[in-house]
Amino acid sequence: MVKADIVRAIELKLGLSHTDASDQVEGILHLVKSTLTEGEPVLISGFGQWKVREKKSRIGRNPKTKEEYEISPRRVVTFYPSNVWRQEIVKSLNKN
């Protein structure tokens, strides 16, 4: 599923125009991105949580040449699904 699929599903579900549905999706994504950029977590109950994590500098290695190099410190976004959703996923996988 891509963003256009989400917009289309919202159009059909809520009876919105394409422009209105697209604006809603863009608004939500902008809010999530700006909150994460500020370093704050985003929690959606029953779905999951996005958190910004600090990664320390570390030594990496080119597997082809075995040459070592430093990987700079950085911030990464991680997603943790909620326990409720995780259990639903496990149940659906066990049925198949």
PyMOL commands that set and color helices and strands:
alter all, ss='L'
color gray80, all
select helices_A, chain A and resi 3-14+18-37+83-95
alter helices_A, ss='H'
color red, helices_A
select strands_A, chain A and resi 42-44+48-55+58-61+68-71+74-81
alter strands_A, ss='S'
color yellow, strands_A
deselect
rebuild
show_as cartoon
